[in-house]
Amino acid sequence: MEKRVVFRSAWLPYALLAPQILVTVVFFFWPAFQAVWFSFQLQDAFGLNTEFVGLQNFAELFRDSRYLESFKVTAVFSLLVAFFGLAISLVLATMADRVLRGALAYKTLLIWPYAVAPAVAGVLWAFLFAPSIGIITYVLKGWGVDWNWIIHGDQAMLLVVIASVWKQISYNFLFFLAGLQSIPKSLIEAAAIDGAGPGRRFWTIVFPLLSPTTFFLLVVNIVYAFFDTFGVIDATTQGGPAQATQILVYKVYHDGVKSADLGGSSAQSVVLMAIVILLTVVQFRFVERKVNY
Amino acid sequence: MVENRPFLTFFSHATLILGVVAVAFPLYVTFVASTLTLEQILEVPMSLLPGDQLIANYSQVLLAGSHKGSAAPVATMMMNSLIMALMISVGKIAISIIASFAIVFFRFPLRNFFFWMIFITLMLPVEVRIIPTFKVVSDLGMLNSYAGLTIPLIASATATFLFRQFFLTIPDELAEAARIDGAGPMRFFFDVVLPLSKTSIAALFVIQFIYGWNQYLWPLLITSDESMYTTVIGIKRMIVGSDAANEWHLVMATAILALLPPALVVVLMQKWFVKGLVETEK
């Protein structure tokens, strides 16, 4: 879509675009270009000498079992976050769409965790699950569970998944609720007249019609789990124990900032960039076309 | 409602109440912990009823910080968070609205090229270019400054899109009338476009304020000076060891102070928040 009526000026549009373009070039394109450039180089331990090594950093990366492990951890983590985040919020949104009384109050009380920073969400849940003083730990110990996420990798994973899902439910809930409210009531009524019960109506009418929303949220949640959960992990497990929760983004940070391995960290950045580009393309192609029946 | 099923209605309410309680539980425990003494928290299990240390704990963190971790007062951190959130939200809106104005209301060489340049930034989140961006900011001498905290984050593809979508819906007649009356483009921008964009600006502001307030990785990298910490970073710096070694009563009070302002913005400006969330994702 284009405007028919436009203004003419030789310099004004460039001046208006200048601040945005300047920021993107200096803080986005230049660093991204450098990440690609560094990924082809090898630096000695003091950063005095750099040598062009081609694809060697990438080859090493994919031979490194710890990097492959981090891929696996990221896959498990993002699938768990996306699955539980979507399932719980779909249940809540379906219920909230049904009730007449108190709908606004429920909505208000369910959306506020969106405002909580991921790092703060991590601290809140780490406190509840703290190995010696946590209140949930106390209950779990009463049930005979040996709870200590500082030692057990699977429990650490569970902790970061819970904190990440808790923060994301409000977002998914709002989009599911909007999706549910846009389904024509006449379809549901027709099915009810034909004798379909609530469960049948949900699975044969509502759920298929909701598929564009679900697919969109799936992509958004995977992106969230890949990148925005950095704060959750840094404030709780810091990738431990024994890298059980070291997702790719955390590893880039760990190798680049803490271990100062410039080439290796940049190669990881480039791999991540490729993943983001892939996810963005998927999101735009499918969401624009609206997956539907 | 399609039909009356009392049991299903009861079940819906029960599920929602369970959801609300489960979502609020961590917040409640955090609040209770922030009103207890450290000794009371370390008694397992801790009490689930608020104690009497509310004023003592909050004035301690606000004015003096923690004992073991960062000793910077949280009041300073909250001021830093506020400045960061405001500069990011206002900056993003300002540079995006003029950029989309140029793209929609002018024809000039390289217009599409610039539009795609802004679009591509969507694919370059801070997380994938940590080290090189840090180097750029450090080379420019912007470490430990508000400029360094905010300027690298204010480019916004989503805000530019949102304004572009909205500007495309402004009737051509308005621009035509303005031109016939002899108004230049900037006059048209300030007198027509800006007032019409009020609701979009409000919606974006809410979303970007929360985004700015909750930044974590970026301030973690570029602030080493305690006086430049934001509240979210402050919490992280107060956690010195694991488990019982921390001053949990102070950490929890700081956590409440870190989440209260953005949570209030969401709850009080709910209408704008929902609008902003739904529209920025289009």
Chai-1 contact restraints between the chains, C-beta under 6 A:
chainA,res_idxA,chainB,res_idxB,connection_type,confidence,min_distance_angstrom,max_distance_angstrom,comment,restraint_id
A,M1,B,L168,contact,1.0,0.0,6.0,A-B,restraint_1
A,R4,B,D172,contact,1.0,0.0,6.0,A-B,restraint_2
A,V5,B,D172,contact,1.0,0.0,6.0,A-B,restraint_3
A,V5,B,A175,contact,1.0,0.0,6.0,A-B,restraint_4
A,V5,B,E176,contact,1.0,0.0,6.0,A-B,restraint_5
A,V6,B,F105,contact,1.0,0.0,6.0,A-B,restraint_6
A,V6,B,F106,contact,1.0,0.0,6.0,A-B,restraint_7
A,V6,B,R107,contact,1.0,0.0,6.0,A-B,restraint_8
A,F7,B,F105,contact,1.0,0.0,6.0,A-B,restraint_9
A,F7,B,F106,contact,1.0,0.0,6.0,A-B,restraint_10
A,F7,B,P185,contact,1.0,0.0,6.0,A-B,restraint_11
A,P13,B,A102,contact,1.0,0.0,6.0,A-B,restraint_12
A,P13,B,F106,contact,1.0,0.0,6.0,A-B,restraint_13
A,P13,B,F108,contact,1.0,0.0,6.0,A-B,restraint_14
A,L16,B,I98,contact,1.0,0.0,6.0,A-B,restraint_15
A,L16,B,A102,contact,1.0,0.0,6.0,A-B,restraint_16
A,L17,B,A99,contact,1.0,0.0,6.0,A-B,restraint_17
A,L17,B,A102,contact,1.0,0.0,6.0,A-B,restraint_18
A,L17,B,F114,contact,1.0,0.0,6.0,A-B,restraint_19
A,P19,B,I95,contact,1.0,0.0,6.0,A-B,restraint_20
A,Q20,B,I95,contact,1.0,0.0,6.0,A-B,restraint_21
A,Q20,B,A99,contact,1.0,0.0,6.0,A-B,restraint_22
A,Q20,B,A155,contact,1.0,0.0,6.0,A-B,restraint_23
A,V23,B,I154,contact,1.0,0.0,6.0,A-B,restraint_24
A,V23,B,A155,contact,1.0,0.0,6.0,A-B,restraint_25
A,T24,B,T121,contact,1.0,0.0,6.0,A-B,restraint_26
A,T24,B,A155,contact,1.0,0.0,6.0,A-B,restraint_27
A,F27,B,P152,contact,1.0,0.0,6.0,A-B,restraint_28
A,F28,B,T121,contact,1.0,0.0,6.0,A-B,restraint_29
A,F28,B,L124,contact,1.0,0.0,6.0,A-B,restraint_30
A,P31,B,R129,contact,1.0,0.0,6.0,A-B,restraint_31
A,P31,B,P132,contact,1.0,0.0,6.0,A-B,restraint_32
A,P31,B,T133,contact,1.0,0.0,6.0,A-B,restraint_33
A,P31,B,V136,contact,1.0,0.0,6.0,A-B,restraint_34
A,A32,B,L124,contact,1.0,0.0,6.0,A-B,restraint_35
A,A32,B,R129,contact,1.0,0.0,6.0,A-B,restraint_36
A,Q34,B,P132,contact,1.0,0.0,6.0,A-B,restraint_37
A,A35,B,R129,contact,1.0,0.0,6.0,A-B,restraint_38
A,A35,B,P132,contact,1.0,0.0,6.0,A-B,restraint_39
A,L92,B,G19,contact,1.0,0.0,6.0,A-B,restraint_40
A,M95,B,S12,contact,1.0,0.0,6.0,A-B,restraint_41
A,M95,B,T15,contact,1.0,0.0,6.0,A-B,restraint_42
A,M95,B,L16,contact,1.0,0.0,6.0,A-B,restraint_43
A,R98,B,S12,contact,1.0,0.0,6.0,A-B,restraint_44
A,V99,B,S12,contact,1.0,0.0,6.0,A-B,restraint_45
A,Y106,B,L16,contact,1.0,0.0,6.0,A-B,restraint_46
A,L109,B,V20,contact,1.0,0.0,6.0,A-B,restraint_47
A,W112,B,A263,contact,1.0,0.0,6.0,A-B,restraint_48
A,W112,B,V266,contact,1.0,0.0,6.0,A-B,restraint_49
A,W112,B,V267,contact,1.0,0.0,6.0,A-B,restraint_50
A,A115,B,I210,contact,1.0,0.0,6.0,A-B,restraint_51
A,A115,B,P262,contact,1.0,0.0,6.0,A-B,restraint_52
A,A115,B,A263,contact,1.0,0.0,6.0,A-B,restraint_53
A,A115,B,V266,contact,1.0,0.0,6.0,A-B,restraint_54
A,V116,B,L259,contact,1.0,0.0,6.0,A-B,restraint_55
A,A117,B,N214,contact,1.0,0.0,6.0,A-B,restraint_56
A,A117,B,V232,contact,1.0,0.0,6.0,A-B,restraint_57
A,A119,B,Y216,contact,1.0,0.0,6.0,A-B,restraint_58
A,A119,B,V232,contact,1.0,0.0,6.0,A-B,restraint_59
A,V120,B,A255,contact,1.0,0.0,6.0,A-B,restraint_60
A,V120,B,A258,contact,1.0,0.0,6.0,A-B,restraint_61
A,V120,B,L259,contact,1.0,0.0,6.0,A-B,restraint_62
A,V123,B,I235,contact,1.0,0.0,6.0,A-B,restraint_63
A,V123,B,A255,contact,1.0,0.0,6.0,A-B,restraint_64
A,L124,B,P26,contact,1.0,0.0,6.0,A-B,restraint_65
A,L124,B,T30,contact,1.0,0.0,6.0,A-B,restraint_66
A,L128,B,P26,contact,1.0,0.0,6.0,A-B,restraint_67
A,A130,B,D243,contact,1.0,0.0,6.0,A-B,restraint_68
A,P131,B,D243,contact,1.0,0.0,6.0,A-B,restraint_69
A,S132,B,D243,contact,1.0,0.0,6.0,A-B,restraint_70
A,S132,B,A244,contact,1.0,0.0,6.0,A-B,restraint_71
A,I133,B,L42,contact,1.0,0.0,6.0,A-B,restraint_72
A,I133,B,V44,contact,1.0,0.0,6.0,A-B,restraint_73
A,I133,B,A244,contact,1.0,0.0,6.0,A-B,restraint_74
A,I135,B,P45,contact,1.0,0.0,6.0,A-B,restraint_75
A,Y138,B,V44,contact,1.0,0.0,6.0,A-B,restraint_76
A,Y138,B,P45,contact,1.0,0.0,6.0,A-B,restraint_77
A,I150,B,S242,contact,1.0,0.0,6.0,A-B,restraint_78
A,I188,B,V2,contact,1.0,0.0,6.0,A-B,restraint_79
A,E189,B,V2,contact,1.0,0.0,6.0,A-B,restraint_80
A,A192,B,V2,contact,1.0,0.0,6.0,A-B,restraint_81
A,A192,B,E3,contact,1.0,0.0,6.0,A-B,restraint_82
A,F227,B,P125,contact,1.0,0.0,6.0,A-B,restraint_83
A,F227,B,E127,contact,1.0,0.0,6.0,A-B,restraint_84
A,F230,B,L217,contact,1.0,0.0,6.0,A-B,restraint_85
A,G231,B,Y216,contact,1.0,0.0,6.0,A-B,restraint_86
A,A235,B,K236,contact,1.0,0.0,6.0,A-B,restraint_87
A,V249,B,E127,contact,1.0,0.0,6.0,A-B,restraint_88
A,Y253,B,I130,contact,1.0,0.0,6.0,A-B,restraint_89
A,G256,B,I130,contact,1.0,0.0,6.0,A-B,restraint_90
A,G256,B,I131,contact,1.0,0.0,6.0,A-B,restraint_91
A,S265,B,I131,contact,1.0,0.0,6.0,A-B,restraint_92
A,S269,B,V128,contact,1.0,0.0,6.0,A-B,restraint_93
A,S269,B,R129,contact,1.0,0.0,6.0,A-B,restraint_94
A,L272,B,V128,contact,1.0,0.0,6.0,A-B,restraint_95
A,M273,B,V128,contact,1.0,0.0,6.0,A-B,restraint_96
A,V276,B,M123,contact,1.0,0.0,6.0,A-B,restraint_97
A,I277,B,M123,contact,1.0,0.0,6.0,A-B,restraint_98
A,T280,B,L122,contact,1.0,0.0,6.0,A-B,restraint_99
A,T280,B,M123,contact,1.0,0.0,6.0,A-B,restraint_100
